[in-house]
Amino acid sequence: MTLLDHVPSEAQLRRSAYRRRQTVYSVLVAAFSTAALGTLLVIAVTGAPGWERVRRSFLDPEIARDALPTVLSGLWLNWISEESWPFRAGRNRVRDRDVSVP
């Protein structure tokens, strides 16, 4: 008997069908719960006091375009900072500073 001649038993076919149903059910439950939570979060955030001010301040493309160079400069500064590199993590940072202990 070769692999191509194999015919699954009735019990195996039932198990496979059950697993397929359970997989579909799990995916549907996950999708529904994600959609419900997302909807609740959107309603909570957009209904919060001050949402209009936040939307005007932080979600305005013109303001974002004006602030982008400053934000990128800060990110670049953080990235090149010697303090952020992993090989400096274990170093005693107080040693490099003029710190007097009473």
JOBEL-V591810 format. One record per helix or strand of 2 or more residues. SS is the DSSP state (alpha for helix, beta for strand). FROM is the first residue (numbers start at 1). TO is the last residue. If there is no record, write none. Layout:
SS & FROM & TO
SS & FROM & TO
This chain:
alpha & 3 & 5
alpha & 10 & 46
alpha & 51 & 58
alpha & 61 & 80
alpha & 82 & 84
alpha & 86 & 88
alpha & 93 & 96
